[in-house]
């Protein structure tokens, strides 16, 4: 988990893929955290991406670094509505409070990856697979 989180934190913009009408939809993400031994992400419940993941929870996340190394994470998104998880998300990334609050009406939907697989690779053919 530490290796996965470090790579995501070192490469703050990563790309999140969901499915809509049988077609992939990809957008940039920037928030992730470890909580209770699980890898968490969050998205606004007002967004189409949230509805896509509710309808089909199979997701992938991918990013790369300047050295030509990348990570691809796949698994099943499981939403976690607990107050504890919401508080942890706001603690890890206080900026989220400016987007998700009563004034804006936006609500953060936190989820963790179940049956996760992280694949690390590079242009030289190196490959490592971590199941979590």
N, CA, C and O atoms as a GROMACS GRO file, in nm:
protein
  528
    1UNK      N    1   0.082  -0.119   0.000
    1UNK     CA    2   0.000   0.000   0.000
    1UNK      C    3   0.086   0.126   0.000
    1UNK      O    4   0.056   0.224  -0.068
    2UNK      N    5   0.196   0.122   0.078
    2UNK     CA    6   0.283   0.239   0.086
    2UNK      C    7   0.344   0.274  -0.049
    2UNK      O    8   0.352   0.392  -0.085
    3UNK      N    9   0.385   0.174  -0.124
    3UNK     CA   10   0.444   0.199  -0.256
    3UNK      C   11   0.340   0.261  -0.351
    3UNK      O   12   0.372   0.352  -0.427
    4UNK      N   13   0.218   0.211  -0.346
    4UNK     CA   14   0.110   0.263  -0.431
    4UNK      C   15   0.081   0.408  -0.396
    4UNK      O   16   0.076   0.494  -0.484
    5UNK      N   17   0.063   0.435  -0.267
    5UNK     CA   18   0.032   0.572  -0.222
    5UNK      C   19   0.145   0.668  -0.255
    5UNK      O   20   0.120   0.780  -0.299
    6UNK      N   21   0.269   0.626  -0.234
    6UNK     CA   22   0.382   0.714  -0.263
    6UNK      C   23   0.385   0.752  -0.411
    6UNK      O   24   0.410   0.868  -0.444
    7UNK      N   25   0.360   0.656  -0.499
    7UNK     CA   26   0.362   0.686  -0.642
    7UNK      C   27   0.252   0.785  -0.678
    7UNK      O   28   0.275   0.879  -0.754
    8UNK      N   29   0.132   0.765  -0.623
    8UNK     CA   30   0.021   0.856  -0.650
    8UNK      C   31   0.049   0.995  -0.594
    8UNK      O   32   0.017   1.095  -0.658
    9UNK      N   33   0.107   1.002  -0.475
    9UNK     CA   34   0.136   1.132  -0.414
    9UNK      C   35   0.248   1.205  -0.487
    9UNK      O   36   0.247   1.328  -0.493
   10UNK      N   37   0.344   1.132  -0.541
   10UNK     CA   38   0.452   1.193  -0.617
   10UNK      C   39   0.405   1.241  -0.754
   10UNK      O   40   0.470   1.326  -0.815
   11UNK      N   41   0.296   1.187  -0.801
   11UNK     CA   42   0.240   1.221  -0.932
   11UNK      C   43   0.095   1.260  -0.909
   11UNK      O   44   0.002   1.183  -0.936
   12UNK      N   45   0.077   1.382  -0.860
   12UNK     CA   46  -0.049   1.428  -0.801
   12UNK      C   47  -0.169   1.426  -0.895
   12UNK      O   48  -0.283   1.417  -0.847
   13UNK      N   49  -0.148   1.435  -1.023
   13UNK     CA   50  -0.261   1.423  -1.115
   13UNK      C   51  -0.259   1.283  -1.173
   13UNK      O   52  -0.164   1.242  -1.240
   14UNK      N   53  -0.367   1.210  -1.145
   14UNK     CA   54  -0.380   1.077  -1.202
   14UNK      C   55  -0.514   1.070  -1.271
   14UNK      O   56  -0.600   1.154  -1.249
   15UNK      N   57  -0.531   0.971  -1.355
   15UNK     CA   58  -0.648   0.964  -1.442
   15UNK      C   59  -0.737   0.847  -1.401
   15UNK      O   60  -0.692   0.734  -1.386
   16UNK      N   61  -0.864   0.880  -1.384
   16UNK     CA   62  -0.963   0.788  -1.332
   16UNK      C   63  -1.058   0.751  -1.444
   16UNK      O   64  -1.115   0.838  -1.510
   17UNK      N   65  -1.075   0.621  -1.467
   17UNK     CA   66  -1.162   0.573  -1.574
   17UNK      C   67  -1.283   0.501  -1.516
   17UNK      O   68  -1.271   0.416  -1.428
   18UNK      N   69  -1.399   0.538  -1.568
   18UNK     CA   70  -1.525   0.471  -1.538
   18UNK      C   71  -1.589   0.434  -1.672
   18UNK      O   72  -1.530   0.453  -1.778
   19UNK      N   73  -1.710   0.382  -1.665
   19UNK     CA   74  -1.778   0.338  -1.787
   19UNK      C   75  -1.916   0.403  -1.793
   19UNK      O   76  -1.989   0.409  -1.694
   20UNK      N   77  -1.951   0.452  -1.913
   20UNK     CA   78  -2.086   0.505  -1.937
   20UNK      C   79  -2.135   0.452  -2.071
   20UNK      O   80  -2.070   0.471  -2.174
   21UNK      N   81  -2.249   0.387  -2.070
   21UNK     CA   82  -2.305   0.328  -2.192
   21UNK      C   83  -2.205   0.236  -2.262
   21UNK      O   84  -2.197   0.234  -2.385
   22UNK      N   85  -2.130   0.161  -2.183
   22UNK     CA   86  -2.035   0.066  -2.239
   22UNK      C   87  -1.907   0.126  -2.292
   22UNK      O   88  -1.826   0.056  -2.353
   23UNK      N   89  -1.887   0.258  -2.272
   23UNK     CA   90  -1.766   0.325  -2.322
   23UNK      C   91  -1.688   0.386  -2.207
   23UNK      O   92  -1.746   0.434  -2.110
   24UNK      N   93  -1.554   0.383  -2.218
   24UNK     CA   94  -1.473   0.440  -2.110
   24UNK      C   95  -1.484   0.592  -2.106
   24UNK      O   96  -1.495   0.659  -2.208
   25UNK      N   97  -1.480   0.644  -1.984
   25UNK     CA   98  -1.478   0.787  -1.959
   25UNK      C   99  -1.363   0.812  -1.863
   25UNK      O  100  -1.356   0.751  -1.756
   26UNK      N  101  -1.272   0.902  -1.900
   26UNK     CA  102  -1.152   0.928  -1.820
   26UNK      C  103  -1.147   1.075  -1.783
   26UNK      O  104  -1.180   1.162  -1.864
   27UNK      N  105  -1.105   1.101  -1.659
   27UNK     CA  106  -1.090   1.239  -1.613
   27UNK      C  107  -0.976   1.245  -1.511
   27UNK      O  108  -0.943   1.144  -1.450
   28UNK      N  109  -0.916   1.363  -1.492
   28UNK     CA  110  -0.809   1.376  -1.393
   28UNK      C  111  -0.864   1.378  -1.251
   28UNK      O  112  -0.971   1.434  -1.225
   29UNK      N  113  -0.791   1.317  -1.161
   29UNK     CA  114  -0.820   1.316  -1.018
   29UNK      C  115  -0.694   1.362  -0.945
   29UNK      O  116  -0.586   1.363  -1.003
   30UNK      N  117  -0.708   1.400  -0.821
   30UNK     CA  118  -0.591   1.439  -0.743
   30UNK      C  119  -0.596   1.398  -0.598
   30UNK      O  120  -0.496   1.413  -0.527
   31UNK      N  121  -0.709   1.346  -0.551
   31UNK     CA  122  -0.721   1.310  -0.410
   31UNK      C  123  -0.718   1.158  -0.391
   31UNK      O  124  -0.790   1.084  -0.458
   32UNK      N  125  -0.633   1.116  -0.300
   32UNK     CA  126  -0.632   0.976  -0.256
   32UNK      C  127  -0.584   0.973  -0.113
   32UNK      O  128  -0.520   1.068  -0.066
   33UNK      N  129  -0.613   0.867  -0.044
   33UNK     CA  130  -0.566   0.850   0.094
   33UNK      C  131  -0.572   0.702   0.131
   33UNK      O  132  -0.642   0.623   0.069
   34UNK      N  133  -0.497   0.669   0.234
   34UNK     CA  134  -0.508   0.538   0.296
   34UNK      C  135  -0.592   0.557   0.422
   34UNK      O  136  -0.570   0.651   0.499
   35UNK      N  137  -0.688   0.469   0.441
   35UNK     CA  138  -0.772   0.475   0.561
   35UNK      C  139  -0.812   0.332   0.597
   35UNK      O  140  -0.866   0.259   0.515
   36UNK      N  141  -0.784   0.294   0.720
   36UNK     CA  142  -0.814   0.160   0.769
   36UNK      C  143  -0.757   0.051   0.677
   36UNK      O  144  -0.819  -0.053   0.654
   37UNK      N  145  -0.637   0.078   0.626
   37UNK     CA  146  -0.568  -0.020   0.541
   37UNK      C  147  -0.621  -0.031   0.400
   37UNK      O  148  -0.585  -0.124   0.328
   38UNK      N  149  -0.706   0.065   0.358
   38UNK     CA  150  -0.763   0.062   0.224
   38UNK      C  151  -0.724   0.187   0.147
   38UNK      O  152  -0.698   0.292   0.205
   39UNK      N  153  -0.721   0.175   0.015
   39UNK     CA  154  -0.690   0.287  -0.074
   39UNK      C  155  -0.821   0.356  -0.112
   39UNK      O  156  -0.909   0.297  -0.173
   40UNK      N  157  -0.831   0.484  -0.074
   40UNK     CA  158  -0.953   0.562  -0.095
   40UNK      C  159  -0.932   0.672  -0.198
   40UNK      O  160  -0.823   0.725  -0.215
   41UNK      N  161  -1.041   0.704  -0.265
   41UNK     CA  162  -1.051   0.818  -0.355
   41UNK      C  163  -1.183   0.887  -0.325
   41UNK      O  164  -1.263   0.835  -0.247
   42UNK      N  165  -1.206   1.001  -0.383
   42UNK     CA  166  -1.333   1.070  -0.363
   42UNK      C  167  -1.373   1.147  -0.487
   42UNK      O  168  -1.288   1.188  -0.566
   43UNK      N  169  -1.503   1.166  -0.502
   43UNK     CA  170  -1.556   1.244  -0.614
   43UNK      C  171  -1.687   1.306  -0.571
   43UNK      O  172  -1.754   1.257  -0.480
   44UNK      N  173  -1.724   1.414  -0.637
   44UNK     CA  174  -1.848   1.482  -0.605
   44UNK      C  175  -1.969   1.400  -0.646
   44UNK      O  176  -1.975   1.346  -0.757
   45UNK      N  177  -2.065   1.390  -0.555
   45UNK     CA  178  -2.186   1.314  -0.585
   45UNK      C  179  -2.270   1.382  -0.692
   45UNK      O  180  -2.359   1.319  -0.750
   46UNK      N  181  -2.244   1.509  -0.720
   46UNK     CA  182  -2.319   1.582  -0.822
   46UNK      C  183  -2.264   1.555  -0.963
   46UNK      O  184  -2.323   1.599  -1.062
   47UNK      N  185  -2.153   1.486  -0.973
   47UNK     CA  186  -2.087   1.465  -1.102
   47UNK      C  187  -2.136   1.339  -1.173
   47UNK      O  188  -2.181   1.243  -1.110
   48UNK      N  189  -2.125   1.342  -1.307
   48UNK     CA  190  -2.162   1.224  -1.386
   48UNK      C  191  -2.074   1.104  -1.350
   48UNK      O  192  -2.121   0.990  -1.353
   49UNK      N  193  -1.949   1.130  -1.317
   49UNK     CA  194  -1.859   1.021  -1.283
   49UNK      C  195  -1.912   0.942  -1.164
   49UNK      O  196  -1.897   0.820  -1.159
   50UNK      N  197  -1.972   1.010  -1.069
   50UNK     CA  198  -2.030   0.941  -0.952
   50UNK      C  199  -2.141   0.846  -0.997
   50UNK      O  200  -2.145   0.730  -0.956
   51UNK      N  201  -2.231   0.895  -1.081
   51UNK     CA  202  -2.341   0.811  -1.130
   51UNK      C  203  -2.288   0.693  -1.212
   51UNK      O  204  -2.344   0.583  -1.208
   52UNK      N  205  -2.180   0.716  -1.288
   52UNK     CA  206  -2.121   0.609  -1.367
   52UNK      C  207  -2.068   0.498  -1.277
   52UNK      O  208  -2.085   0.380  -1.305
   53UNK      N  209  -2.002   0.537  -1.167
   53UNK     CA  210  -1.944   0.438  -1.077
   53UNK      C  211  -2.052   0.367  -0.996
   53UNK      O  212  -2.038   0.249  -0.964
   54UNK      N  213  -2.158   0.437  -0.961
   54UNK     CA  214  -2.271   0.372  -0.894
   54UNK      C  215  -2.329   0.264  -0.986
   54UNK      O  216  -2.361   0.154  -0.940
   55UNK      N  217  -2.343   0.296  -1.114
   55UNK     CA  218  -2.400   0.201  -1.211
   55UNK      C  219  -2.305   0.086  -1.243
   55UNK      O  220  -2.350  -0.027  -1.263
   56UNK      N  221  -2.176   0.113  -1.248
   56UNK     CA  222  -2.076   0.011  -1.280
   56UNK      C  223  -1.951   0.042  -1.198
   56UNK      O  224  -1.874   0.129  -1.235
   57UNK      N  225  -1.930  -0.028  -1.087
   57UNK     CA  226  -1.822   0.006  -0.996
   57UNK      C  227  -1.682  -0.041  -1.039
   57UNK      O  228  -1.586  -0.024  -0.963
   58UNK      N  229  -1.669  -0.099  -1.157
   58UNK     CA  230  -1.536  -0.140  -1.205
   58UNK      C  231  -1.464  -0.017  -1.256
   58UNK      O  232  -1.510   0.050  -1.349
   59UNK      N  233  -1.348   0.013  -1.195
   59UNK     CA  234  -1.275   0.136  -1.227
   59UNK      C  235  -1.127   0.107  -1.247
   59UNK      O  236  -1.075   0.002  -1.208
   60UNK      N  237  -1.060   0.204  -1.310
   60UNK     CA  238  -0.914   0.203  -1.320
   60UNK      C  239  -0.861   0.343  -1.298
   60UNK      O  240  -0.927   0.442  -1.328
   61UNK      N  241  -0.740   0.347  -1.243
   61UNK     CA  242  -0.668   0.471  -1.220
   61UNK      C  243  -0.530   0.451  -1.280
   61UNK      O  244  -0.471   0.343  -1.268
   62UNK      N  245  -0.478   0.555  -1.344
   62UNK     CA  246  -0.347   0.543  -1.407
   62UNK      C  247  -0.274   0.677  -1.402
   62UNK      O  248  -0.335   0.782  -1.415
   63UNK      N  249  -0.144   0.671  -1.382
   63UNK     CA  250  -0.060   0.790  -1.394
   63UNK      C  251   0.083   0.747  -1.425
   63UNK      O  252   0.117   0.629  -1.416
   64UNK      N  253   0.165   0.845  -1.461
   64UNK     CA  254   0.305   0.817  -1.493
   64UNK      C  255   0.392   0.928  -1.435
   64UNK      O  256   0.342   1.033  -1.393
   65UNK      N  257   0.522   0.904  -1.434
   65UNK     CA  258   0.615   1.007  -1.389
   65UNK      C  259   0.708   1.047  -1.502
   65UNK      O  260   0.702   0.992  -1.612
   66UNK      N  261   0.794   1.142  -1.475
   66UNK     CA  262   0.885   1.196  -1.578
   66UNK      C  263   0.990   1.094  -1.622
   66UNK      O  264   1.052   1.112  -1.727
   67UNK      N  265   1.011   0.990  -1.544
   67UNK     CA  266   1.110   0.887  -1.578
   67UNK      C  267   1.053   0.776  -1.665
   67UNK      O  268   1.123   0.680  -1.696
   68UNK      N  269   0.927   0.787  -1.705
   68UNK     CA  270   0.866   0.687  -1.791
   68UNK      C  271   0.814   0.566  -1.716
   68UNK      O  272   0.790   0.461  -1.776
   69UNK      N  273   0.794   0.579  -1.586
   69UNK     CA  274   0.735   0.472  -1.506
   69UNK      C  275   0.587   0.504  -1.488
   69UNK      O  276   0.548   0.621  -1.487
   70UNK      N  277   0.504   0.400  -1.475
   70UNK     CA  278   0.362   0.426  -1.454
   70UNK      C  279   0.302   0.322  -1.362
   70UNK      O  280   0.360   0.217  -1.334
   71UNK      N  281   0.182   0.356  -1.314
   71UNK     CA  282   0.103   0.266  -1.233
   71UNK      C  283  -0.037   0.261  -1.292
   71UNK      O  284  -0.092   0.362  -1.336
   72UNK      N  285  -0.093   0.141  -1.294
   72UNK     CA  286  -0.233   0.123  -1.331
   72UNK      C  287  -0.299   0.044  -1.218
   72UNK      O  288  -0.254  -0.064  -1.182
   73UNK      N  289  -0.405   0.101  -1.163
   73UNK     CA  290  -0.477   0.040  -1.053
   73UNK      C  291  -0.616   0.003  -1.102
   73UNK      O  292  -0.685   0.086  -1.161
   74UNK      N  293  -0.657  -0.119  -1.078
   74UNK     CA  294  -0.792  -0.159  -1.114
   74UNK      C  295  -0.858  -0.226  -0.995
   74UNK      O  296  -0.791  -0.280  -0.907
   75UNK      N  297  -0.989  -0.223  -0.994
   75UNK     CA  298  -1.064  -0.286  -0.887
   75UNK      C  299  -1.209  -0.242  -0.889
   75UNK      O  300  -1.258  -0.185  -0.986
   76UNK      N  301  -1.276  -0.269  -0.780
   76UNK     CA  302  -1.418  -0.239  -0.765
   76UNK      C  303  -1.433  -0.127  -0.661
   76UNK      O  304  -1.384  -0.140  -0.549
   77UNK      N  305  -1.500  -0.020  -0.699
   77UNK     CA  306  -1.524   0.092  -0.608
   77UNK      C  307  -1.634   0.056  -0.509
   77UNK      O  308  -1.743   0.013  -0.549
   78UNK      N  309  -1.606   0.076  -0.381
   78UNK     CA  310  -1.705   0.053  -0.276
   78UNK      C  311  -1.721   0.185  -0.201
   78UNK      O  312  -1.626   0.232  -0.138
   79UNK      N  313  -1.839   0.244  -0.207
   79UNK     CA  314  -1.862   0.373  -0.143
   79UNK      C  315  -1.871   0.356   0.008
   79UNK      O  316  -1.927   0.258   0.058
   80UNK      N  317  -1.816   0.454   0.079
   80UNK     CA  318  -1.812   0.455   0.224
   80UNK      C  319  -1.870   0.588   0.270
   80UNK      O  320  -1.806   0.693   0.254
   81UNK      N  321  -1.988   0.585   0.326
   81UNK     CA  322  -2.060   0.706   0.368
   81UNK      C  323  -2.033   0.744   0.513
   81UNK      O  324  -2.098   0.834   0.565
   82UNK      N  325  -1.940   0.678   0.579
   82UNK     CA  326  -1.919   0.702   0.722
   82UNK      C  327  -1.863   0.840   0.750
   82UNK      O  328  -1.786   0.896   0.672
   83UNK      N  329  -1.903   0.894   0.862
   83UNK     CA  330  -1.854   1.025   0.906
   83UNK      C  331  -1.704   1.019   0.933
   83UNK      O  332  -1.632   1.115   0.906
   84UNK      N  333  -1.658   0.907   0.986
   84UNK     CA  334  -1.515   0.888   1.013
   84UNK      C  335  -1.433   0.903   0.885
   84UNK      O  336  -1.330   0.970   0.884
   85UNK      N  337  -1.479   0.842   0.778
   85UNK     CA  338  -1.407   0.850   0.650
   85UNK      C  339  -1.412   0.992   0.594
   85UNK      O  340  -1.311   1.041   0.542
   86UNK      N  341  -1.526   1.059   0.605
   86UNK     CA  342  -1.538   1.197   0.556
   86UNK      C  343  -1.442   1.287   0.634
   86UNK      O  344  -1.373   1.370   0.574
   87UNK      N  345  -1.438   1.272   0.766
   87UNK     CA  346  -1.348   1.353   0.847
   87UNK      C  347  -1.202   1.329   0.809
   87UNK      O  348  -1.122   1.423   0.804
   88UNK      N  349  -1.168   1.204   0.784
   88UNK     CA  350  -1.031   1.169   0.743
   88UNK      C  351  -0.997   1.234   0.609
   88UNK      O  352  -0.887   1.286   0.592
   89UNK      N  353  -1.090   1.232   0.514
   89UNK     CA  354  -1.067   1.294   0.383
   89UNK      C  355  -1.040   1.444   0.398
   89UNK      O  356  -0.948   1.497   0.335
   90UNK      N  357  -1.119   1.512   0.481
   90UNK     CA  358  -1.100   1.655   0.502
   90UNK      C  359  -0.971   1.684   0.579
   90UNK      O  360  -0.911   1.790   0.562
   91UNK      N  361  -0.930   1.592   0.664
   91UNK     CA  362  -0.803   1.607   0.737
   91UNK      C  363  -0.685   1.592   0.641
   91UNK      O  364  -0.590   1.670   0.646
   92UNK      N  365  -0.692   1.491   0.554
   92UNK     CA  366  -0.584   1.464   0.459
   92UNK      C  367  -0.573   1.576   0.355
   92UNK      O  368  -0.463   1.616   0.316
   93UNK      N  369  -0.688   1.625   0.310
   93UNK     CA  370  -0.691   1.729   0.207
   93UNK      C  371  -0.790   1.839   0.246
   93UNK      O  372  -0.904   1.839   0.201
   94UNK      N  373  -0.745   1.934   0.331
   94UNK     CA  374  -0.834   2.041   0.376
   94UNK      C  375  -0.897   2.122   0.263
   94UNK      O  376  -1.005   2.178   0.280
   95UNK      N  377  -0.832   2.128   0.149
   95UNK     CA  378  -0.885   2.201   0.034
   95UNK      C  379  -1.022   2.149  -0.007
   95UNK      O  380  -1.104   2.225  -0.059
   96UNK      N  381  -1.048   2.021   0.015
   96UNK     CA  382  -1.178   1.962  -0.022
   96UNK      C  383  -1.294   2.034   0.046
   96UNK      O  384  -1.405   2.038  -0.008
   97UNK      N  385  -1.269   2.090   0.164
   97UNK     CA  386  -1.376   2.161   0.237
   97UNK      C  387  -1.425   2.284   0.160
   97UNK      O  388  -1.539   2.326   0.179
   98UNK      N  389  -1.341   2.340   0.075
   98UNK     CA  390  -1.384   2.458  -0.002
   98UNK      C  391  -1.476   2.419  -0.118
   98UNK      O  392  -1.548   2.504  -0.170
   99UNK      N  393  -1.473   2.294  -0.157
   99UNK     CA  394  -1.555   2.245  -0.268
   99UNK      C  395  -1.680   2.175  -0.216
   99UNK      O  396  -1.789   2.192  -0.270
  100UNK      N  397  -1.662   2.096  -0.111
  100UNK     CA  398  -1.771   2.012  -0.060
  100UNK      C  399  -1.815   2.064   0.077
  100UNK      O  400  -1.753   2.035   0.180
  101UNK      N  401  -1.922   2.143   0.076
  101UNK     CA  402  -1.973   2.202   0.200
  101UNK      C  403  -2.119   2.244   0.180
  101UNK      O  404  -2.173   2.233   0.070
  102UNK      N  405  -2.180   2.291   0.287
  102UNK     CA  406  -2.321   2.329   0.281
  102UNK      C  407  -2.345   2.448   0.187
  102UNK      O  408  -2.448   2.454   0.121
  103UNK      N  409  -2.250   2.542   0.180
  103UNK     CA  410  -2.265   2.659   0.093
  103UNK      C  411  -2.273   2.620  -0.054
  103UNK      O  412  -2.359   2.670  -0.127
  104UNK      N  413  -2.184   2.532  -0.097
  104UNK     CA  414  -2.182   2.492  -0.238
  104UNK      C  415  -2.290   2.389  -0.268
  104UNK      O  416  -2.336   2.378  -0.381
  105UNK      N  417  -2.330   2.315  -0.166
  105UNK     CA  418  -2.427   2.208  -0.186
  105UNK      C  419  -2.364   2.081  -0.242
  105UNK      O  420  -2.434   1.981  -0.261
  106UNK      N  421  -2.236   2.083  -0.267
  106UNK     CA  422  -2.165   1.966  -0.319
  106UNK      C  423  -2.133   1.869  -0.204
  106UNK      O  424  -2.097   1.911  -0.094
  107UNK      N  425  -2.146   1.741  -0.233
  107UNK     CA  426  -2.119   1.638  -0.133
  107UNK      C  427  -2.012   1.544  -0.188
  107UNK      O  428  -2.020   1.498  -0.302
  108UNK      N  429  -1.912   1.517  -0.105
  108UNK     CA  430  -1.803   1.427  -0.144
  108UNK      C  431  -1.846   1.283  -0.126
  108UNK      O  432  -1.896   1.245  -0.020
  109UNK      N  433  -1.826   1.203  -0.229
  109UNK     CA  434  -1.852   1.059  -0.223
  109UNK      C  435  -1.720   0.985  -0.214
  109UNK      O  436  -1.647   0.976  -0.313
  110UNK      N  437  -1.688   0.933  -0.097
  110UNK     CA  438  -1.562   0.860  -0.078
  110UNK      C  439  -1.582   0.712  -0.109
  110UNK      O  440  -1.687   0.655  -0.079
  111UNK      N  441  -1.481   0.653  -0.169
  111UNK     CA  442  -1.486   0.510  -0.198
  111UNK      C  443  -1.348   0.450  -0.188
  111UNK      O  444  -1.248   0.518  -0.208
  112UNK      N  445  -1.344   0.322  -0.156
  112UNK     CA  446  -1.218   0.249  -0.155
  112UNK      C  447  -1.220   0.146  -0.267
  112UNK      O  448  -1.325   0.114  -0.323
  113UNK      N  449  -1.103   0.095  -0.299
  113UNK     CA  450  -1.088  -0.005  -0.404
  113UNK      C  451  -1.085  -0.144  -0.342
  113UNK      O  452  -0.998  -0.176  -0.261
  114UNK      N  453  -1.181  -0.226  -0.380
  114UNK     CA  454  -1.189  -0.366  -0.336
  114UNK      C  455  -1.134  -0.454  -0.449
  114UNK      O  456  -1.146  -0.419  -0.567
  115UNK      N  457  -1.074  -0.564  -0.413
  115UNK     CA  458  -1.014  -0.656  -0.512
  115UNK      C  459  -0.916  -0.580  -0.601
  115UNK      O  460  -0.912  -0.600  -0.722
  116UNK      N  461  -0.837  -0.494  -0.538
  116UNK     CA  462  -0.746  -0.407  -0.612
  116UNK      C  463  -0.622  -0.477  -0.664
  116UNK      O  464  -0.568  -0.568  -0.602
  117UNK      N  465  -0.579  -0.430  -0.780
  117UNK     CA  466  -0.454  -0.474  -0.842
  117UNK      C  467  -0.381  -0.349  -0.889
  117UNK      O  468  -0.436  -0.269  -0.964
  118UNK      N  469  -0.257  -0.334  -0.844
  118UNK     CA  470  -0.173  -0.224  -0.891
  118UNK      C  471  -0.061  -0.284  -0.975
  118UNK      O  472   0.009  -0.375  -0.931
  119UNK      N  473  -0.045  -0.230  -1.094
  119UNK     CA  474   0.062  -0.276  -1.184
  119UNK      C  475   0.158  -0.160  -1.205
  119UNK      O  476   0.119  -0.052  -1.252
  120UNK      N  477   0.284  -0.182  -1.170
  120UNK     CA  478   0.390  -0.085  -1.194
  120UNK      C  479   0.467  -0.131  -1.317
  120UNK      O  480   0.499  -0.249  -1.330
  121UNK      N  481   0.496  -0.039  -1.406
  121UNK     CA  482   0.570  -0.075  -1.527
  121UNK      C  483   0.653   0.044  -1.572
  121UNK      O  484   0.637   0.155  -1.522
  122UNK      N  485   0.741   0.018  -1.669
  122UNK     CA  486   0.819   0.127  -1.729
  122UNK      C  487   0.851   0.093  -1.874
  122UNK      O  488   0.820  -0.016  -1.922
  123UNK      N  489   0.912   0.186  -1.942
  123UNK     CA  490   0.943   0.171  -2.084
  123UNK      C  491   1.048   0.063  -2.110
  123UNK      O  492   1.064   0.018  -2.224
  124UNK      N  493   1.120   0.022  -2.007
  124UNK     CA  494   1.225  -0.079  -2.022
  124UNK      C  495   1.171  -0.221  -2.010
  124UNK      O  496   1.246  -0.318  -2.026
  125UNK      N  497   1.041  -0.234  -1.981
  125UNK     CA  498   0.982  -0.366  -1.969
  125UNK      C  499   0.974  -0.419  -1.827
  125UNK      O  500   0.930  -0.531  -1.806
  126UNK      N  501   1.016  -0.338  -1.729
  126UNK     CA  502   1.003  -0.380  -1.589
  126UNK      C  503   0.856  -0.382  -1.552
  126UNK      O  504   0.777  -0.300  -1.599
  127UNK      N  505   0.819  -0.478  -1.467
  127UNK     CA  506   0.678  -0.494  -1.431
  127UNK      C  507   0.669  -0.552  -1.291
  127UNK      O  508   0.743  -0.645  -1.255
  128UNK      N  509   0.577  -0.496  -1.212
  128UNK     CA  510   0.549  -0.551  -1.079
  128UNK      C  511   0.399  -0.541  -1.056
  128UNK      O  512   0.336  -0.439  -1.087
  129UNK      N  513   0.342  -0.648  -1.002
  129UNK     CA  514   0.199  -0.654  -0.974
  129UNK      C  515   0.178  -0.669  -0.824
  129UNK      O  516   0.238  -0.755  -0.760
  130UNK      N  517   0.092  -0.583  -0.768
  130UNK     CA  518   0.060  -0.588  -0.626
  130UNK      C  519  -0.091  -0.601  -0.612
  130UNK      O  520  -0.166  -0.517  -0.662
  131UNK      N  521  -0.136  -0.705  -0.545
  131UNK     CA  522  -0.278  -0.721  -0.518
  131UNK      C  523  -0.306  -0.670  -0.377
  131UNK      O  524  -0.230  -0.695  -0.284
  132UNK      N  525  -0.416  -0.597  -0.365
  132UNK     CA  526  -0.450  -0.543  -0.233
  132UNK      C  527  -0.600  -0.546  -0.210
  132UNK      O  528  -0.647  -0.504  -0.104
   0.00000   0.00000   0.00000
